[in-house]
Amino acid sequence: MKSAYELAMERLNQTSPMKKLTDDQKLQLAEIDSKYSAKIAERELFLKGELAKAEMSGDFEAIEQLNRQIAGEKKRLETEREEKKEQVRNAASE
């Protein structure tokens, strides 16, 4: 007897079959992940350093702004990463 999850996955594969990625595409996806993980870490490290300075000076407005900036930059880079990965995935179907 199949679980509801297995049945749902079978129906999903019937309507839009999963694309097989080549080894080259898998490598490209891994490189994109690595590159953007490094970018995110670099920006977080820099902004958290600035955040520590603002906390030491007691500048609450700057603290709030830096927290928003950290979240915004991380979201922007993650979105950019997923767009690049989707381009690689879509190249598989062409």
N, C-alpha and C positions, 0 to 999 in steps of 0.2 A: 504494500500500500504506500502510495506517495504522499508526502506532506504537502500542505498548501503552498509552501515556498517552492517546492520542486515543480508543482503544477503551474504556478505563476511563471517560473523561469522558462518552462517549455512553451507556454503561450507567448511570452515575450520574444523568444527566439524564432517563433513562427512568424510573427509580425515584423520584426526587424532583427535578422540574424546578426550575431556578433561577427565583427570583422577580424580576420586573422592578421596579426602584425608580423612583419618581417623582422629578422634579427637586427637589421639596420635601423628600422623604426623604433624598436625597443631600446636600442642604444641611444638614439636621438632623444627619446622620452626621458631616459635616465640622465642624459646630459642636461636637458632642460631643468629637470628636478634639482639636480646638483647646483646648477648655475643660480637658479632663483632662490634656493635655500640659502646659499652663500650671500646673495644680495639682501635677503630679508634679515639674516643674522647681522650683517654689516650695518644696516640702517638701524636695527634695534640697539645694537651696541653703542653706536654713536649717539642716538637719541636718548638712551638711558643714561649715558654720561652727562648729557645736557640736563636731563631730568634731575640727576643727583646734584648738579650745581644749583639748579633752581630751588631744590628742596633745602639746600644748605643756606641759601640767601633768604628763604621764606617767601619767595615770590609765587603766591598761590595761583595767580592768573597764568603765569608762564608754565607752572606745573600742569594745569588743566589743558592748556594749549598743546604742550608736549605729549600728554597722554592721548589727546585726540589725533595728533600727528602720527604717533606710533601706530595707532589702530588703523588710521587711513592709509599710511604707507604700506603696512603689512597687507591690507585688503587689496590695494592697488596692485602690488607685486604678485599676490596669489592669483588675482584675476588675469593678469598678464601671462602668468605661467600657464594657466589652464587654457587660455586662448592659443598660445603657441603649441601646447600639447594637442589640442583639438585640430590644429592645422596639420600636424604630423599624422594624426589618426585619419583625417579625411583624405590625405594623400594616398592612403592605402586603398581607398575605394575607387580612385580615379584610374 
